[in-house]
């Protein structure tokens, strides 16, 4: 059973974050994760990512990896994300 994952995070610049996000599609695919990124229309530096993963554990393993942490730094993420898991 797959899970939906909602992430909300503050970024320096949405376009920069989206560029890094798009470049990481292969890494997400290899981890069994699909995702789309959105800009909050009322707060342009607030990004939302809606993902589907095979399990909460699979998502956490991907998200906590050193490679993903580096991507987030490169993307200009400026706050810890709020993560919500839905089943």
BELWORA-V37419 format. One record per backbone hydrogen bond with DSSP energy under -1.0 kcal/mol. CO is the residue of the C=O (numbers start at 1). NH is the residue of the N-H. E is the energy in kcal/mol with one decimal. If there is no record, write none. Layout:
# BELWORA-V37419
co=CO nh=NH e=E
co=CO nh=NH e=E
This chain:
# BELWORA-V37419
co=3 nh=53 e=-2.4
co=4 nh=86 e=-3.1
co=5 nh=51 e=-2.9
co=6 nh=84 e=-2.6
co=7 nh=49 e=-2.2
co=8 nh=82 e=-2.7
co=9 nh=47 e=-3.1
co=10 nh=78 e=-2.6
co=13 nh=17 e=-2.3
co=14 nh=18 e=-3.1
co=15 nh=19 e=-1.9
co=16 nh=20 e=-1.9
co=17 nh=21 e=-2.8
co=18 nh=22 e=-2.8
co=19 nh=23 e=-1.8
co=22 nh=25 e=-1.4
co=24 nh=28 e=-2.1
co=25 nh=29 e=-2.7
co=26 nh=30 e=-2.6
co=27 nh=31 e=-1.3
co=28 nh=33 e=-2.9
co=29 nh=32 e=-1.5
co=34 nh=52 e=-2.5
co=36 nh=50 e=-2.5
co=38 nh=48 e=-2.9
co=43 nh=46 e=-2.6
co=45 nh=11 e=-2.9
co=46 nh=40 e=-2.7
co=47 nh=9 e=-2.6
co=48 nh=38 e=-3.2
co=49 nh=7 e=-2.4
co=50 nh=36 e=-1.8
co=51 nh=5 e=-2.5
co=52 nh=34 e=-2.2
co=53 nh=3 e=-2.7
co=55 nh=59 e=-1.9
co=56 nh=60 e=-2.8
co=57 nh=61 e=-2.4
co=58 nh=62 e=-2.0
co=59 nh=63 e=-3.2
co=60 nh=64 e=-2.2
co=62 nh=65 e=-1.3
co=65 nh=69 e=-2.3
co=66 nh=70 e=-2.1
co=67 nh=71 e=-2.2
co=68 nh=72 e=-2.4
co=69 nh=73 e=-1.9
co=70 nh=74 e=-2.7
co=71 nh=75 e=-1.8
co=72 nh=77 e=-2.2
co=73 nh=76 e=-1.3
co=76 nh=12 e=-2.4
co=82 nh=8 e=-2.1
co=84 nh=6 e=-2.8
co=86 nh=4 e=-2.4
